[in-house]
């Protein structure tokens, strides 16, 4: 099985389960997990680039809107 076969199988699985995946991504549990991950990444990025805190918060908020239910 080559890489193309693996990619195609992944695409097929996604198509068969995209409604379930969308539901899971918009769940309360996904919101809680994503908030913790995004907060951790944002805090780390602020330590690396303290002058970019506002931009980091903006990016974090944009990402947060894409995952979870809030």
PyMOL CGO cylinders between C-alpha atoms (Angstrom):
from pymol import cmd
from pymol.cgo import CYLINDER

trace = [
    CYLINDER, 0.00, 0.00, 0.00, 1.52, 3.28, -1.12, 0.3, 1, 1, 1, 1, 1, 1,
    CYLINDER, 1.52, 3.28, -1.12, 1.06, 6.77, 0.25, 0.3, 1, 1, 1, 1, 1, 1,
    CYLINDER, 1.06, 6.77, 0.25, -1.63, 7.55, -2.32, 0.3, 1, 1, 1, 1, 1, 1,
    CYLINDER, -1.63, 7.55, -2.32, -3.62, 4.51, -1.21, 0.3, 1, 1, 1, 1, 1, 1,
    CYLINDER, -3.62, 4.51, -1.21, -3.36, 5.62, 2.40, 0.3, 1, 1, 1, 1, 1, 1,
    CYLINDER, -3.36, 5.62, 2.40, -4.44, 9.16, 1.54, 0.3, 1, 1, 1, 1, 1, 1,
    CYLINDER, -4.44, 9.16, 1.54, -7.38, 7.89, -0.52, 0.3, 1, 1, 1, 1, 1, 1,
    CYLINDER, -7.38, 7.89, -0.52, -8.44, 5.57, 2.28, 0.3, 1, 1, 1, 1, 1, 1,
    CYLINDER, -8.44, 5.57, 2.28, -8.31, 8.51, 4.69, 0.3, 1, 1, 1, 1, 1, 1,
    CYLINDER, -8.31, 8.51, 4.69, -10.43, 10.59, 2.33, 0.3, 1, 1, 1, 1, 1, 1,
    CYLINDER, -10.43, 10.59, 2.33, -12.97, 7.78, 2.05, 0.3, 1, 1, 1, 1, 1, 1,
    CYLINDER, -12.97, 7.78, 2.05, -13.17, 7.38, 5.82, 0.3, 1, 1, 1, 1, 1, 1,
    CYLINDER, -13.17, 7.38, 5.82, -13.63, 11.13, 6.22, 0.3, 1, 1, 1, 1, 1, 1,
    CYLINDER, -13.63, 11.13, 6.22, -16.43, 11.22, 3.65, 0.3, 1, 1, 1, 1, 1, 1,
    CYLINDER, -16.43, 11.22, 3.65, -18.20, 8.32, 5.35, 0.3, 1, 1, 1, 1, 1, 1,
    CYLINDER, -18.20, 8.32, 5.35, -17.95, 9.95, 8.79, 0.3, 1, 1, 1, 1, 1, 1,
    CYLINDER, -17.95, 9.95, 8.79, -17.88, 13.70, 8.14, 0.3, 1, 1, 1, 1, 1, 1,
    CYLINDER, -17.88, 13.70, 8.14, -21.17, 14.32, 9.98, 0.3, 1, 1, 1, 1, 1, 1,
    CYLINDER, -21.17, 14.32, 9.98, -19.88, 12.54, 13.09, 0.3, 1, 1, 1, 1, 1, 1,
    CYLINDER, -19.88, 12.54, 13.09, -16.56, 14.36, 12.84, 0.3, 1, 1, 1, 1, 1, 1,
    CYLINDER, -16.56, 14.36, 12.84, -18.26, 17.75, 12.53, 0.3, 1, 1, 1, 1, 1, 1,
    CYLINDER, -18.26, 17.75, 12.53, -20.44, 16.95, 15.54, 0.3, 1, 1, 1, 1, 1, 1,
    CYLINDER, -20.44, 16.95, 15.54, -17.42, 15.90, 17.61, 0.3, 1, 1, 1, 1, 1, 1,
    CYLINDER, -17.42, 15.90, 17.61, -15.46, 19.03, 16.68, 0.3, 1, 1, 1, 1, 1, 1,
    CYLINDER, -15.46, 19.03, 16.68, -18.35, 21.23, 17.81, 0.3, 1, 1, 1, 1, 1, 1,
    CYLINDER, -18.35, 21.23, 17.81, -18.88, 19.40, 21.12, 0.3, 1, 1, 1, 1, 1, 1,
    CYLINDER, -18.88, 19.40, 21.12, -18.46, 20.73, 24.65, 0.3, 1, 1, 1, 1, 1, 1,
    CYLINDER, -18.46, 20.73, 24.65, -15.62, 18.28, 25.25, 0.3, 1, 1, 1, 1, 1, 1,
    CYLINDER, -15.62, 18.28, 25.25, -13.76, 19.54, 22.17, 0.3, 1, 1, 1, 1, 1, 1,
    CYLINDER, -13.76, 19.54, 22.17, -14.27, 23.11, 23.42, 0.3, 1, 1, 1, 1, 1, 1,
    CYLINDER, -14.27, 23.11, 23.42, -12.74, 22.32, 26.81, 0.3, 1, 1, 1, 1, 1, 1,
    CYLINDER, -12.74, 22.32, 26.81, -9.76, 20.50, 25.33, 0.3, 1, 1, 1, 1, 1, 1,
    CYLINDER, -9.76, 20.50, 25.33, -9.14, 23.09, 22.63, 0.3, 1, 1, 1, 1, 1, 1,
    CYLINDER, -9.14, 23.09, 22.63, -9.26, 25.94, 25.15, 0.3, 1, 1, 1, 1, 1, 1,
    CYLINDER, -9.26, 25.94, 25.15, -6.59, 24.27, 27.29, 0.3, 1, 1, 1, 1, 1, 1,
    CYLINDER, -6.59, 24.27, 27.29, -4.37, 23.52, 24.30, 0.3, 1, 1, 1, 1, 1, 1,
    CYLINDER, -4.37, 23.52, 24.30, -4.77, 26.95, 22.72, 0.3, 1, 1, 1, 1, 1, 1,
    CYLINDER, -4.77, 26.95, 22.72, -4.15, 28.72, 26.05, 0.3, 1, 1, 1, 1, 1, 1,
    CYLINDER, -4.15, 28.72, 26.05, -0.97, 26.70, 26.56, 0.3, 1, 1, 1, 1, 1, 1,
    CYLINDER, -0.97, 26.70, 26.56, 0.32, 27.39, 23.07, 0.3, 1, 1, 1, 1, 1, 1,
    CYLINDER, 0.32, 27.39, 23.07, -0.52, 31.10, 23.35, 0.3, 1, 1, 1, 1, 1, 1,
    CYLINDER, -0.52, 31.10, 23.35, 1.25, 31.40, 26.72, 0.3, 1, 1, 1, 1, 1, 1,
    CYLINDER, 1.25, 31.40, 26.72, 4.33, 29.67, 25.32, 0.3, 1, 1, 1, 1, 1, 1,
    CYLINDER, 4.33, 29.67, 25.32, 4.33, 31.91, 22.22, 0.3, 1, 1, 1, 1, 1, 1,
    CYLINDER, 4.33, 31.91, 22.22, 4.07, 35.01, 24.43, 0.3, 1, 1, 1, 1, 1, 1,
    CYLINDER, 4.07, 35.01, 24.43, 7.17, 33.89, 26.33, 0.3, 1, 1, 1, 1, 1, 1,
    CYLINDER, 7.17, 33.89, 26.33, 9.05, 33.55, 23.04, 0.3, 1, 1, 1, 1, 1, 1,
    CYLINDER, 9.05, 33.55, 23.04, 7.74, 36.81, 21.58, 0.3, 1, 1, 1, 1, 1, 1,
    CYLINDER, 7.74, 36.81, 21.58, 6.42, 39.04, 24.38, 0.3, 1, 1, 1, 1, 1, 1,
    CYLINDER, 6.42, 39.04, 24.38, 6.07, 42.01, 22.03, 0.3, 1, 1, 1, 1, 1, 1,
    CYLINDER, 6.07, 42.01, 22.03, 3.54, 40.12, 19.93, 0.3, 1, 1, 1, 1, 1, 1,
    CYLINDER, 3.54, 40.12, 19.93, 1.04, 39.34, 22.72, 0.3, 1, 1, 1, 1, 1, 1,
    CYLINDER, 1.04, 39.34, 22.72, -1.86, 41.13, 21.03, 0.3, 1, 1, 1, 1, 1, 1,
    CYLINDER, -1.86, 41.13, 21.03, -1.32, 39.33, 17.72, 0.3, 1, 1, 1, 1, 1, 1,
    CYLINDER, -1.32, 39.33, 17.72, -0.94, 35.99, 19.54, 0.3, 1, 1, 1, 1, 1, 1,
    CYLINDER, -0.94, 35.99, 19.54, -4.24, 36.55, 21.34, 0.3, 1, 1, 1, 1, 1, 1,
    CYLINDER, -4.24, 36.55, 21.34, -5.91, 37.43, 18.03, 0.3, 1, 1, 1, 1, 1, 1,
    CYLINDER, -5.91, 37.43, 18.03, -4.64, 34.23, 16.41, 0.3, 1, 1, 1, 1, 1, 1,
    CYLINDER, -4.64, 34.23, 16.41, -5.65, 32.18, 19.47, 0.3, 1, 1, 1, 1, 1, 1,
    CYLINDER, -5.65, 32.18, 19.47, -9.19, 33.60, 19.36, 0.3, 1, 1, 1, 1, 1, 1,
    CYLINDER, -9.19, 33.60, 19.36, -9.51, 32.88, 15.64, 0.3, 1, 1, 1, 1, 1, 1,
    CYLINDER, -9.51, 32.88, 15.64, -8.43, 29.29, 16.14, 0.3, 1, 1, 1, 1, 1, 1,
    CYLINDER, -8.43, 29.29, 16.14, -10.81, 28.90, 19.08, 0.3, 1, 1, 1, 1, 1, 1,
    CYLINDER, -10.81, 28.90, 19.08, -13.78, 29.88, 16.93, 0.3, 1, 1, 1, 1, 1, 1,
    CYLINDER, -13.78, 29.88, 16.93, -13.02, 27.00, 14.57, 0.3, 1, 1, 1, 1, 1, 1,
    CYLINDER, -13.02, 27.00, 14.57, -13.18, 24.29, 17.26, 0.3, 1, 1, 1, 1, 1, 1,
    CYLINDER, -13.18, 24.29, 17.26, -15.78, 23.57, 19.89, 0.3, 1, 1, 1, 1, 1, 1,
    CYLINDER, -15.78, 23.57, 19.89, -19.15, 25.12, 20.49, 0.3, 1, 1, 1, 1, 1, 1,
    CYLINDER, -19.15, 25.12, 20.49, -18.26, 28.59, 21.78, 0.3, 1, 1, 1, 1, 1, 1,
]
cmd.load_cgo(trace, "trace")
